[in-house]
Amino acid sequence: MLYKEICLENYTDLPKAVLNGADRIEICDNLAVGGTTVSKGVMAEAIKYTHEKKIPLVFLIRARGGDFVYNDIELKIMEADILEAQALGADAVCIGALTADNKLDYDALENLIAAAGGMELVFNMAFDELDFKHQKEAIDWAIEQGFSRILTHGGPLSTPIEANLSHLKELIAYADGRITILPGGGLTSKNAEQIATELGVSAVHGTKLL
């Protein structure tokens, strides 16, 4: 059976997604701009509901839409959101931060990781802004830092995921089971099984998988 991580906007569709068989939930706000962090109130209710149903829950930590190059104030906001998620009992946070020349912002990321205090870590689609050389470095770094998985479309979100399968296969081969490469963006209930089979993965991410 294919493991389906369902990305939801806010709390509204959470009970329905769980009822329809979501294996794991990522919750965010403002999907139209790629997702931002939900409010404290949404965090609290989502954690309460998913824990009752024994469904793992991930929060996207992102101060705004647009790029993944954050200033000091935005990073403080994200650190505060991570601390709030941790205090409320969240299972995992999804993070990513880059420098202006599209490399990993190690200083920013280390501060976010420290705020997470042992929560499960997921690297978000900031990964797709890196060139292939730096993606390989990012995979190695994420493994060293204890990330469980990397969410990736395998290329720009403007391209269909089917066009990125060869690159996704390269990433999966390089990761070599050391960390999960989680394909997402453009996966639906109609194409997920076929794409997962072609990539040789057992888990996928998307908003339309159910």
N, C-alpha and C positions, 0 to 999 in steps of 0.2 A: 504493500500500500504506500502511495506517495504521501509524504509528510507535508502538510500545507500550512505555511505561516501566512495568515491573512492580515493585510494592512488595512486598518480602519481609520476613518476620520471621526475623531471625537468618540463619545460613548454610544451614540444613537443606535448603531447597528451591531453593537457588541453581543447582546443576548441572541440575536438572530444568527450571527456567525457561529457562536458556540453551539447553538441548536443544530445548525447545518453541518457540523463536523469539523470546525477549525481545530487544528492540532496545537497551534500557537498563535497568539495575537501580537501584532505590533500596532500601537495606537499613536496617532499624531493628530495635528490640526492642520488646516490649510493645505490640503493635498494639491490644490491648483498651483501652488508655488513650490512643490516638492516636499512639503511637510514641515511643520514647526512643533514645538513642545506644547502639549495640552496644559490646561490650568491645573492647579492643585486639587480643585474639587473633582475634576474628571479623573485625575490620577487616583484619588482615594476611592471613588466609586468603582472604577475599573479594576483596581486591585482587589477590592472586597468581592466583586462578582466573580472574577476569574479564579481567585483562590478557593471560593466555594465550589466551583466547578472543576478544580484541579487542572486548569489550563495555564501554561506558562504565558507570561505577559512581558512585552518589551516596550519601553518608551523611547521614542525618538527624542533626542536632546539637540535642539537646533533653535537658535535665537530668532532666526528670520529665514525667509526664502532667499533665492539668489545664489551667490557663490558660497564657498566654504572657507573664505578668508575672513577671520573674525578679529575685531579690535578688542582692547582690554575690557571694555564695559560689556560687550557681548559675551566674552568668555566668563566674566563674573556672573552674568545672568545664567549661563549654562551650568556653571559650577553649583549655583544656588538651586537650580532645578534638579540636578543630580542628587544633591544632599536631601532635597525634599522627597524625591522618589525613594531614596534609600530609607528615610525615616518612616515613610508610609508602607514599606515592605515590598517594593518592586522587585521583580526577579532579575531584570536585565535592562541595560540602557544601550542605545544605539548612537554612536558618536563618530565624529570625523572633523578634522581641521587641517587646512592647507596654508602654505605660505603664498605670497603674491605670485611667485614663479611656479606654482603648482607642484610643490613638493610637500611631504608631510611636515606639519608644524609640530615638531617634537615637544617643544616647551608647552604649547597649548594642550596637546594631547596628554602629556604627563600630568598636568594639573587636573584635567578632567578625570583621568584614571584614578588619581589620588582621591578625588571627591567621591568616586564610585565605591571606594572602600571595600572591595571584594565582591561587589555585584557582578553578575555575568556581563561581559563586554562584547558588543557587536560593532564592527566597523561599517559605516554607512556608505552611500554611493558617492561620497567625496572620492572614494577609491577610483572611480571611473574618470576622474580628471587627471590622473597620473599617467605618464607615458609608461610603456611596458617595462622598461628597465626599473623605473621607480615603483611600479606595481609589484615586481618581484621583491624589491627591497622592503616594501610595505608588508608583504605577506610574511617575510622572515621576522620583521619587527613586531608585527601583530602577534605572531606565535610566541615570541619572547615575552611580550607583555601580558599574555594569558587570554587574549581574545578567543572566543569560541568559533566565530564565523565572520566572513566578509560578505556583505550584500553587494552584488554587482550586476549590472546590465550587460557588461562585456563591451561597452562602447557608449557613445552618446545616446541619451534617451530618445532623441529624434529618430534613431534608427530602429527598425523592428528587431526584436531579440533574435529572430531567425538569421539575421545578417551577421550576428556576432557569435555564432556558435563555435566557429574555429578558434576565435580568441578565448572564449570561455573554456574550451578544451585545453588550451595552453595553460591557462591559469590553474585549472583543476589538476593538470599533470604536474605543474610546478609545486603546488601545495602538497601533493602526494600524500593526502590523508592526514597531514599535520594540523590542518585547520579546515573547517567547512567553507567551501565556496558556494554561496547561496544565490542562485540566479533569480533575478526579479526584474520587473518592468516589462509589460507587454505579455505576460503569461496569463492565460485564462483557463477556464474549465475545459475549453475545447482543445488547446494546444499543449497544456502542461505535461500530460503523460508522455506524449511523443518527444517533447524537448528534453524532459528528464531522462528518458531512455537513451536518446542520442548522446546526451552529455555524461551518462552514467552516474547521475546523482539521485539521491533518495528524498531530497527536500527542495521545495520551491517557495517563492515569496510573491505575493501579488494581492491586488484589490478585488480581482474577479475570478478567483479560483473555485468558488463554491457555486 
